[in-house]
Amino acid sequence: NAAGYHFPGQLSSDISFESLAAMSPPEAWAAVPIAGKAQILVTIFAAELISEGYQGTHYMKGGEYPTMVFPAIDFSGVSTETMERKRTSELNNGRLAQIAILSFISEHYIPGSVPALANNPGWH
């Protein structure tokens, strides 16, 4: 990454973590061997299956939250108005994060498309 921090050692026999740190994120992903990408995707799939695959109705459709991901928290003392405000804030923060990551991706592939990043020497 830009700060120069990286794991020690080799990702594979011919790719070091130090060399990945010098690349942009899309270049670093392209440099990861197919077997490495498969391991990452299989791990994500297993985590999704373990955390969400066992339940009946999905939590986004009214079912219970998976306790592995969302530990049980007692919100019985919180007013309905406060919970609604906090849910709205959480949704808005998620939307803002999506806009931010799409802005970074857009600026990477279309230089100058995001004015706030266009003249930032740390970005290019």
C-alpha positions in Angstrom: 0.0 0.0 0.0 1.0 3.6 -0.2 2.3 3.6 3.4 4.7 0.8 2.6 3.3 -1.7 5.2 3.0 -5.3 4.0 3.2 -8.8 5.2 6.7 -10.3 5.2 7.5 -13.2 2.9 6.1 -14.5 -0.4 2.6 -14.8 -1.6 3.7 -17.4 -4.1 7.1 -18.7 -5.4 7.5 -15.6 -7.6 5.4 -12.9 -6.0 6.3 -11.2 -2.7 3.9 -9.2 -0.5 6.4 -6.3 -0.9 5.9 -6.3 -4.7 2.1 -6.3 -4.3 2.3 -3.3 -2.0 3.9 -1.3 -4.8 0.9 -2.0 -7.1 -2.6 -0.5 -7.4 -5.4 -2.7 -6.0 -6.5 -3.9 -9.4 -3.0 -4.7 -10.5 -2.3 -6.5 -7.1 -5.5 -8.6 -7.6 -4.4 -9.5 -11.1 -1.0 -10.6 -9.8 -2.5 -13.0 -7.3 -2.3 -16.6 -8.7 -5.6 -18.3 -9.7 -5.1 -20.8 -6.7 -4.9 -17.8 -4.3 -8.0 -16.2 -5.7 -9.9 -19.5 -5.4 -8.8 -19.8 -1.8 -10.1 -16.3 -1.0 -13.5 -17.0 -2.8 -13.9 -20.4 -1.1 -13.2 -18.9 2.3 -15.8 -16.1 1.7 -18.3 -18.7 0.5 -17.7 -20.9 3.6 -18.2 -17.9 5.9 -21.5 -16.9 4.1 -22.7 -20.5 4.3 -21.9 -20.9 8.0 -23.3 -17.5 9.0 -26.4 -17.5 6.8 -27.0 -20.9 5.3 -28.5 -22.6 8.3 -31.5 -20.4 8.9 -35.0 -20.7 7.6 -36.2 -17.2 6.7 -33.4 -14.8 5.9 -33.0 -11.9 8.3 -33.5 -9.4 5.5 -37.0 -10.9 5.1 -38.0 -10.8 8.7 -36.1 -13.8 10.0 -33.8 -13.9 13.1 -30.3 -12.3 12.8 -27.5 -14.9 12.7 -25.8 -14.8 16.1 -22.4 -15.6 14.6 -22.4 -12.3 12.8 -24.8 -10.3 14.9 -24.4 -11.2 18.6 -27.6 -10.9 20.6 -28.0 -7.5 22.1 -30.9 -6.4 24.3 -32.4 -3.3 22.8 -35.6 -3.5 24.9 -34.7 -0.3 26.8 -34.3 1.8 23.6 -37.2 3.8 22.3 -38.7 3.1 18.9 -37.8 6.6 17.7 -34.2 6.1 18.7 -34.0 2.7 17.0 -35.5 4.2 13.8 -33.0 7.1 13.8 -30.1 4.7 14.4 -31.3 2.3 11.6 -31.6 5.3 9.2 -28.1 6.5 10.2 -26.7 3.0 9.6 -28.4 2.7 6.2 -27.1 6.2 5.2 -23.5 5.3 6.3 -23.7 2.1 4.2 -24.9 4.1 1.2 -22.1 6.7 1.7 -19.5 3.9 1.9 -20.8 2.4 -1.4 -20.6 5.9 -3.1 -17.0 6.3 -1.8 -15.7 2.9 -3.1 -17.4 3.5 -6.4 -15.7 6.9 -6.6 -12.3 5.4 -6.0 -12.9 2.8 -8.6 -14.2 5.4 -11.1 -11.2 7.6 -10.6 -8.9 4.7 -11.1 -10.3 3.7 -14.4 -11.4 7.2 -15.6 -8.8 9.7 -14.4 -10.4 13.1 -13.7 -13.9 11.6 -13.2 -13.9 12.5 -9.5 -12.9 16.1 -9.0 -11.9 15.6 -5.3 -9.4 12.9 -6.3 -8.3 14.3 -9.7 -5.6 16.7 -8.3 -4.6 14.6 -5.3 -1.0 13.5 -5.8 -1.4 10.7 -3.3 -4.1 9.0 -5.4 -2.3 8.7 -8.7 
